[in-house]
Amino acid sequence: MTVAAAFAGMRRVVPVVFRAGCPECRGRFELSASALRLAIGATSRTTFYSFTCPDCGALVRKPAGERIVELLTDGGVKTLRLHPTV
């Protein structure tokens, strides 16, 4: 099989971006999946996502409910599990 044949059925992939805001400077922006980190803890209090504000440099940490976790993981955000899976 040639390289051209292997990629013949593929379509262009559009990178996923996430809208976010900074509570420090109130900046609004879009971030790529690589700019975000998701931590999944044993409870809702220990499950959050974080990023560095591109406008002011503040480290931002926000809670992540089930829907946010689903969107971030489906979008390719790197995930750290803070508790063992059973």
Secondary structure, 3 states (H helix, E strand, C coil): CCHHHHHCCCCCCCCCEEEEECCCCCCEEEEEHHHCEEEECCCHHHCEEEEECCCCCCEEEEECCHHHHHHHHHCCCEEEECCCCC
